[in-house]
Amino acid sequence: MAKISSPTETERCIESLIAVFQRHAGRDGNNCKLSKAEFLIFMNTELGAFTKNQKDPGVLDRMMKKLDLDSDGQLDFQEFLNPIGGLALACHDSFIKSTSSQK
């Protein structure tokens, strides 16, 4: 009998992203997309440090419009991943800058 291996760290991260999306999508009916209200709840609960530091109250509305590539008023999973990837890049760049300045 083949031994089933535990998921890797990367696989767990992917599962986590999917779970977070699913937890927020569907409150307004469509569990495959985030409505504007669902996106705002996601941003405030999952990325609260980002939203609390924003001085411009319209920033989340503009983000939603920019991320909504097909202009249907909702974010599908691919559109949802765009800001996640952007934030990951920004964090990585910040990490690289902080480690290079410590040398």
C-alpha positions as CSV (number, residue, x, y, z in Angstrom):
1,M,0.0,0.0,0.0
2,A,1.4,3.4,-1.0
3,K,2.0,5.9,1.8
4,I,0.1,9.1,1.4
5,S,2.5,12.0,2.0
6,S,1.5,15.2,3.9
7,P,1.0,18.3,1.8
8,T,4.0,20.4,1.2
9,E,4.2,23.9,2.7
10,T,3.5,25.4,-0.8
11,E,0.5,23.1,-1.2
12,R,-0.8,24.2,2.2
13,C,-0.4,27.8,1.2
14,I,-2.4,27.3,-2.0
15,E,-5.1,25.4,-0.1
16,S,-5.2,28.4,2.4
17,L,-5.6,30.9,-0.4
18,I,-8.5,28.9,-1.9
19,A,-10.1,28.5,1.6
20,V,-9.9,32.2,2.3
21,F,-11.5,33.0,-1.1
22,Q,-14.2,30.5,-0.5
23,R,-14.9,31.8,3.0
24,H,-15.6,35.3,1.6
25,A,-17.2,34.5,-1.7
26,G,-20.8,33.4,-1.9
27,R,-22.2,35.6,0.9
28,D,-24.0,37.5,-1.9
29,G,-25.0,34.4,-3.8
30,N,-22.2,33.5,-6.2
31,N,-19.6,31.3,-4.5
32,C,-17.2,31.6,-7.5
33,K,-16.8,35.4,-7.2
34,L,-16.3,38.1,-4.6
35,S,-18.9,40.9,-4.8
36,K,-17.8,44.5,-3.9
37,A,-19.2,44.0,-0.4
38,E,-17.4,40.7,0.0
39,F,-14.2,42.2,-1.3
40,L,-14.4,45.0,1.3
41,I,-15.0,42.4,4.1
42,F,-12.1,40.4,2.8
43,M,-9.8,43.4,2.8
44,N,-10.9,44.6,6.3
45,T,-10.6,41.2,7.9
46,E,-7.7,39.5,6.0
47,L,-5.6,42.6,5.2
48,G,-6.7,44.9,8.0
49,A,-3.2,46.4,8.5
50,F,-3.3,47.6,4.9
51,T,-6.8,49.1,5.1
52,K,-6.3,50.7,8.5
53,N,-3.3,52.6,7.3
54,Q,-5.2,54.0,4.3
55,K,-6.0,57.7,4.6
56,D,-8.1,57.7,1.4
57,P,-11.5,56.3,2.0
58,G,-12.0,55.6,-1.7
59,V,-8.9,53.4,-2.2
60,L,-10.8,50.1,-1.8
61,D,-13.4,51.1,-4.4
62,R,-10.7,52.1,-6.8
63,M,-8.8,48.8,-6.1
64,M,-12.0,46.8,-6.8
65,K,-12.5,48.6,-10.1
66,K,-8.9,48.1,-11.2
67,L,-8.8,44.4,-10.2
68,D,-12.2,43.7,-11.9
69,L,-10.7,43.0,-15.3
70,D,-13.9,41.9,-17.0
71,S,-15.9,44.7,-15.4
72,D,-18.6,42.5,-14.1
73,G,-18.6,44.1,-10.6
74,Q,-17.1,41.0,-9.0
75,L,-13.7,39.4,-8.6
76,D,-13.2,35.8,-9.8
77,F,-10.4,33.7,-8.3
78,Q,-7.9,34.8,-10.9
79,E,-8.7,38.5,-10.3
80,F,-8.5,37.9,-6.6
81,L,-5.0,36.5,-6.9
82,N,-3.6,39.7,-8.6
83,P,-3.5,41.8,-5.4
84,I,-2.3,38.8,-3.4
85,G,0.6,38.4,-5.8
86,G,1.3,42.1,-5.8
87,L,1.4,42.2,-2.0
88,A,3.7,39.2,-1.9
89,L,6.1,40.9,-4.3
90,A,6.1,44.1,-2.3
91,C,6.8,42.1,0.9
92,H,9.6,40.2,-0.8
93,D,11.1,43.4,-2.1
94,S,10.9,45.0,1.3
95,F,12.6,41.9,2.8
96,I,15.4,42.0,0.2
97,K,16.0,45.7,0.9
98,S,16.1,45.2,4.6
99,T,18.5,42.3,4.5
100,S,20.8,44.0,2.0
101,S,21.0,47.2,4.1
102,Q,22.0,45.1,7.2
103,K,25.1,43.8,5.4
